[in-house]
């Protein structure tokens, strides 16, 4: 059974499942979900807890299997936790997890909690994961996207009795907060808690938030691509500065930008050859959020503009590898910023 993270609390109020699977790449939210399950279990008499971390292909699953079938001398009920940081239990692990899933059915003395990272589609449709999901409750823990981050911050502030000023000033405050903590939800949680220590419950002025909240944002080079295609110039510049400060490789940033430019050109060429846009996007493996962005950009993007972008991407490829180009910055990050802003101008013109 699948349960949305937002529905976990009412689900727990209705009763515990014998097995839970938490999968996703947001440590804070996964930890909070696990804590909520543990707290409910403890209140229902699950006082013993053992934990196993699966590391390497030669992990001994026999101890895990034995734990699920035995009880402590001091407790009638127990929690068995299995962490698989790689998301790959291996062949033996897959068999063991299917056994664990089968033994969980009707077992009211052992609660099993399996914690995994974000899983790809192939893994989610595999035999061992399907067995776990059919025997218990699966909760996918998605990251908080940038667009939802101000609302998430406001909800967390409200939970500790605080709120920003109403109206436009409050929205600016939440946007400022989100800019400072984007991509680092655990640090965002800590910054919110800091405000509870610094200020009493009630309304927070923008100046109070700006003075307290540190810049702890962490940027993802692949999220940069979406921002560029969305034409968010200020955010793109901020992300590039952050990636540079974090020591990200220039060639990886260039690859992400160049991949989108090449894909835009390929899809446009397919359209010129008579392909409908949806078909051209599928053929070039463009889907999800990027599909919508491409659909907005391509009908208004000229062949000449895309050709110029492709040439710029070729030039910047040389610059980040140490070559000099006339009329271009010699610094790789400056060249990447110029390339990104060129794409932003194209996407802004398509709005």
C-alpha positions in Angstrom: 0.0 0.0 0.0 1.2 3.5 -0.9 0.6 6.4 1.5 1.6 10.0 0.8 3.9 11.6 3.4 1.3 14.2 4.2 -1.2 11.4 5.1 1.2 9.6 7.4 -0.1 11.1 10.6 -3.8 10.2 10.0 -2.6 6.8 8.8 -0.8 6.1 12.0 -3.9 7.2 14.0 -5.9 4.5 12.3 -3.4 1.8 13.2 0.1 0.5 12.4 1.1 -1.6 9.5 3.5 -4.5 10.2 6.0 -3.1 7.7 7.0 0.4 6.5 9.2 1.3 3.5 10.5 4.9 3.4 12.3 5.9 0.2 13.6 9.2 -0.9 16.6 11.6 -0.8 15.4 14.1 1.8 17.1 13.0 5.1 15.1 15.5 7.3 11.7 14.3 6.1 12.7 10.7 6.1 14.0 11.0 9.7 10.8 12.8 10.8 8.6 10.1 9.2 10.7 7.3 10.9 10.4 9.2 14.2 6.6 9.4 13.9 6.4 5.7 13.2 8.7 4.8 16.1 6.7 7.0 18.5 3.4 5.4 17.5 5.0 2.0 17.8 6.4 2.7 21.3 3.0 3.9 22.5 1.6 0.5 21.4 4.3 -1.5 23.3 7.0 -1.9 20.7 9.8 -1.2 23.2 12.7 -3.2 21.8 14.6 -1.8 18.7 17.3 -3.2 16.6 18.9 -1.6 13.6 20.9 -3.0 10.6 22.8 -1.1 7.9 23.3 -3.0 4.6 26.8 -2.2 3.4 28.5 -4.0 0.6 27.5 -7.1 -1.5 28.6 -9.5 1.2 26.2 -8.3 4.0 25.0 -11.2 6.2 21.2 -11.2 6.0 20.9 -14.1 8.3 21.0 -11.9 11.4 18.2 -9.7 10.0 16.1 -12.7 9.2 16.7 -14.1 12.6 15.8 -10.8 14.3 12.4 -10.8 12.8 11.6 -14.2 14.1 12.8 -13.8 17.7 11.8 -11.7 20.6 13.8 -10.2 23.5 13.5 -11.5 27.0 12.5 -8.0 28.0 9.9 -7.0 25.4 6.8 -8.6 23.8 7.1 -6.4 20.7 10.0 -5.1 18.8 11.0 -2.7 15.9 13.5 -4.0 13.4 15.1 -1.3 11.2 16.9 -2.0 7.9 18.8 0.8 6.2 20.0 0.3 2.7 21.9 3.5 1.8 22.8 2.3 -1.7 19.2 1.2 -2.5 20.7 -2.0 -3.9 20.3 -5.0 -1.6 21.9 -7.4 -4.1 20.6 -10.8 -5.1 20.7 -12.3 -1.6 19.2 -9.2 -0.1 16.4 -9.2 -2.6 15.5 -12.7 -1.6 15.8 -11.9 2.1 13.6 -8.8 1.7 10.9 -10.9 0.0 11.1 -13.3 3.0 10.8 -10.4 5.4 7.8 -9.1 3.5 6.1 -12.5 3.6 6.8 -13.0 7.4 5.4 -9.5 8.1 1.9 -10.5 7.1 -0.2 -10.9 10.3 2.9 -10.4 12.5 1.8 -8.2 15.4 5.0 -8.7 17.5 7.5 -7.2 15.0 7.3 -3.9 13.2 9.8 -3.7 10.3 11.0 -0.4 9.0 13.0 -0.3 5.7 14.8 2.9 4.8 16.0 3.5 1.2 17.3 6.4 -0.9 15.4 7.6 -4.0 14.7 4.7 -6.2 14.5 4.5 -10.0 11.5 3.1 -11.8 13.2 -0.3 -12.5 13.9 -0.8 -8.8 10.4 0.3 -7.8 8.9 -2.3 -10.1 11.4 -5.1 -9.0 10.2 -8.2 -7.1 11.7 -7.4 -3.7 10.3 -3.8 -3.6 6.9 -5.0 -4.9 6.8 -7.6 -2.1 7.6 -5.0 0.6 5.0 -2.7 -0.8 2.2 -5.3 -1.0 2.9 -6.5 2.6 3.1 -3.2 4.2 3.0 0.6 3.7 5.3 2.4 1.2 6.0 6.2 1.6 7.8 8.0 -1.1 9.6 11.1 0.3 10.0 13.7 -2.4 12.2 16.8 -2.0 10.6 20.2 -1.4 10.9 22.0 -4.7 11.9 25.6 -4.8 8.4 26.8 -5.6 6.9 25.1 -2.6 9.7 26.1 -0.2 8.2 29.4 1.1 4.9 27.7 2.0 6.9 24.9 3.7 8.8 27.5 5.7 5.6 29.3 6.7 4.1 26.0 7.9 7.2 25.2 10.0 7.1 28.7 11.5 3.4 28.3 12.3 4.1 25.0 14.1 6.4 26.8 16.5 3.9 29.8 16.9 5.6 32.2 14.6 4.6 33.9 11.3 5.8 36.5 8.9 4.1 39.9 8.4 1.0 39.6 6.2 1.0 40.8 2.7 3.8 41.6 0.3 6.4 42.1 3.0 5.7 38.7 4.3 6.0 37.1 0.9 9.3 38.9 0.3 10.5 37.6 3.7 9.6 34.0 2.8 11.3 34.3 -0.6 14.4 35.7 1.0 14.4 32.8 3.5 13.9 30.2 0.7 16.8 31.7 -1.3 19.1 31.3 1.7 18.2 27.6 2.4 17.3 26.1 -1.0 18.5 22.6 -1.5 19.4 22.1 2.2 16.3 21.2 4.0 18.0 20.0 7.2 19.8 23.4 7.5 16.5 25.1 6.7 14.9 23.3 9.7 17.8 24.4 11.9 17.4 28.0 10.8 13.7 27.9 11.6 14.4 26.5 15.0 17.0 29.3 15.5 14.2 31.9 15.0 12.3 30.2 17.8 15.3 30.6 20.1 15.9 34.2 19.1 12.3 35.5 19.1 9.1 34.9 21.0 6.0 33.5 19.4 4.2 35.9 17.2 5.0 38.0 14.1 8.5 38.1 12.6 9.6 41.3 10.8 11.6 41.0 7.6 14.6 42.6 9.3 14.6 40.0 12.1 14.6 37.1 9.6 17.3 38.7 7.4 19.5 39.2 10.4 19.1 35.7 11.7 19.1 33.3 8.7 22.4 32.2 7.3 23.1 31.5 3.7 23.1 27.7 3.7 21.7 27.0 0.3 23.1 24.0 -1.7 22.5 23.9 -5.4 22.0 21.0 -7.8 23.5 21.4 -11.3 20.5 19.7 -12.8 18.1 22.1 -11.1 20.2 24.9 -12.7 19.0 23.5 -16.1 15.4 24.0 -15.1 16.0 27.5 -13.9 17.8 28.5 -17.1 15.0 27.1 -19.2 12.5 29.0 -17.1 14.4 32.2 -17.7 14.9 33.0 -14.0 17.9 35.2 -14.5 18.5 36.3 -10.9 18.2 32.7 -9.6 20.5 31.4 -12.3 23.2 33.8 -11.3 22.7 32.9 -7.7 22.9 29.2 -8.5 26.1 29.6 -10.6 27.7 31.5 -7.7 26.7 28.8 -5.3 27.9 26.0 -7.5 31.3 27.7 -7.9 31.6 28.3 -4.2 30.8 24.6 -3.6 33.6 23.5 -5.9 31.4 22.0 -8.6 33.2 21.0 -11.8 32.9 23.6 -14.6 32.7 20.8 -17.2 29.7 19.3 -15.4 27.9 22.6 -15.4 28.7 23.1 -19.1 27.5 19.6 -19.9 24.1 20.3 -18.3 23.7 23.6 -20.2 24.9 22.1 -23.5 22.7 19.1 -23.2 19.6 21.3 -23.1 20.8 23.4 -26.0 21.5 20.3 -28.1 18.1 18.8 -27.2 16.3 22.1 -28.2 18.1 22.1 -31.5 17.3 18.4 -32.2 13.6 18.8 -31.4 13.4 22.0 -33.5 15.1 20.1 -36.4 12.5 17.3 -36.0 9.7 19.9 -36.1 11.1 21.4 -39.2 11.1 17.9 -40.8 7.4 17.6 -40.1 7.3 15.9 -36.7 4.6 17.0 -34.3 6.1 18.6 -31.2 4.9 15.9 -28.8 6.3 13.2 -31.0 9.6 15.0 -31.4 9.9 15.4 -27.6 9.3 11.7 -27.0 11.8 10.7 -29.6 14.4 12.9 -27.9 13.5 11.6 -24.4 12.3 14.9 -23.1 9.5 14.6 -20.5 8.4 15.8 -17.1 9.0 19.4 -16.1 11.3 19.9 -19.1 8.7 18.8 -21.5 6.4 21.7 -20.5 9.3 24.2 -20.8 10.3 22.9 -24.2 6.7 23.2 -25.4 6.7 26.8 -24.4 10.1 27.7 -25.8 10.3 25.9 -29.2 7.4 27.3 -31.1 8.9 30.8 -30.8 12.6 29.9 -30.9 14.1 30.6 -34.3 16.5 28.3 -36.1 19.1 31.1 -36.1 18.8 31.7 -32.4 19.3 28.0 -31.6 22.3 27.8 -34.0 23.9 30.7 -32.2 23.4 29.0 -28.8 24.9 25.8 -30.1 28.0 27.8 -31.3 28.2 29.5 -27.9 28.1 26.1 -26.2 30.9 24.9 -28.4 33.0 27.9 -27.5 32.4 27.6 -23.8 33.3 23.9 -24.0 36.8 25.0 -25.1 37.0 27.7 -22.4 36.2 25.4 -19.5 39.0 23.1 -20.8 41.5 25.9 -20.8 41.3 27.3 -24.3 41.0 31.0 -25.1 38.4 32.4 -27.4 38.2 36.0 -28.8 35.5 38.2 -27.3 34.8 35.7 -24.6 35.9 35.7 -20.9 38.9 33.5 -20.1 37.4 32.5 -16.8 35.3 29.4 -17.1 32.6 30.5 -14.6 32.2 33.8 -16.3 31.9 32.1 -19.7 29.3 29.7 -18.2 27.3 32.6 -16.8 27.3 34.3 -20.2 26.1 31.1 -21.9 23.4 30.6 -19.3 22.1 34.1 -19.6 22.0 33.7 -23.4 19.7 30.7 -22.9 17.6 32.8 -20.4 17.1 35.5 -22.9 15.8 33.0 -25.5 13.4 31.5 -23.0 12.2 34.9 -21.7 11.4 35.9 -25.3 9.2 32.8 -25.6 7.0 33.8 -22.6 
